[in-house]
Amino acid sequence: MTRMIKDSSFWVAILVTLLCATAGSLLAQLPYFSLIGALVISLVLGMFVQVSPAVVERSKKGTGFISNKFLRLGIILLGFKLNLVDLADAGVKTILLAIFVVTFTILGVYTLARKFGVDSDLAILVASGTGICGAAAVMGVSPQIQVPEDQRELKQENEVMAIAAVAILGTLFTFIEIGLKPMLHLTPTQFGVVAGGSLHEIAHAVATGGAGGPVSLDTAIITKLSRVLLLAPAALIIGFWHRSRTNIDRENVVRGKLPIPWFMAGFILASVIGTFVPLGATVLGWLVKFAYLFLGMAMAALGMSVNFRVIFKRGKGAFLAAFLGSIVLLIFVIIVSKLFF
């Protein structure tokens, strides 16, 4: 760590990714851009940095550190956004819906992706992003996918492809659900359940739920955060699953390295503190802002290292699987909202 801080590459990477993340946060406050979200905008801005190969090369070591460590820090801080009391007040129905949606969306999209010839690691990442909470879920699950050193670049490409798929589809289905609203004849609460239960990013759920009024917005946020809460257990389960089926994971288990995502424990602890410790709305607001800043920097670092040719070549099957999974998910949540909410 000390050696990294002394390396000029680290500070160049800090500056460039900080600029991308800050710009992403500002742009996400504008109309239409808010549908995309700050994290995905930061990723795209990081991709644009590639027009300057000298900058990318100069910051190469630092971007690797940021995409790894800042990612974990951002996810821990994101836990302060979860209010466990609000989730409990939402009732058993909302929690059960979240568990069902996350479980079967991940299984369904993963199975479809594998049928379309997508490799296992990319399939589980795009399935996690579709089922849980978009880009943050992809980046939260990714550390559990351990690969040999010579496959690190492939892993980064998988991350970007999964994020791109859920970002594009989440934005598309935001417009679809807002357009379908007059035809669905849902109550504000039901429409909020549909938005929070089917859309990928928190930004998508907020934008769609807001179109149905304040009751719809509140319901969408609570339903969506119920899915976000499952990020930690989902990452833990996926980690065990991945290690059980690969040689590299067996070696890690032999050395006594358990597949426990400790930063996810930090995520849960942060949500407990944010719920029960009177930090105040201002402090909690800043903690969440810092969470998105660090996550944005991690996304920008990822964007700076993406290989575009590979993405267009390998991403079609993953995109199709996520698209079909999103259609089934939307239909299912509409039916459930009408029957039980």
PyMOL commands that set and color helices and strands:
alter all, ss='L'
color gray80, all
select helices_A, chain A and resi 2-6+8-27+33-36+38-51+53-58+60-81+84-89+92-115+120-131+135-144+149-184+188-198+202-210+214-229+231-244+247-254+262-276+281-303+308-314+316-340
alter helices_A, ss='H'
color red, helices_A
deselect
rebuild
show_as cartoon
